[in-house]
Structure formats: C-alpha cells, structure tokens
C-alpha cells in the first residue's frame, strides 16, 4: 500500500474541536472561535469539526515564519 492511500488519509484527520485544540496547543474555547471565524483550515461536517493534521501543521508553521 502506498503512503498516500486511503488509510493514510484517514489517519491524517483530526475530528472534533477538542482534538484540534490539543494538537495546536490552544484551549477548546479559543480553538472553537478560531474555527468558527475561519482562521483555522478545517471544515464542519454535520456538528463536528474535522481538519487534516498535515494541513494544520503547515498552517501554523507558516504563521510562525
């Protein structure tokens, strides 16, 4: 199986504002406001936020530069 296969993509996803908050080192409340304002690259699916771990890392590395 290749590195870019469907299983790799599924493992890259971070589900929920709390999980995203833990990954980026922010409080759940601050993260929710960033998500709602579109300042974090994520999408809302139903009632739950989902983001790519790789995209979040790239986003915040770029913000730090």
Secondary structure, DSSP 8 states (H G I E B T S, - for coil): --TTSHHHHHHHEEESHHHHHHHHT--HHHHHHHHHTT-SS-EEETTEEEEEHHHHHHHHHHHH-
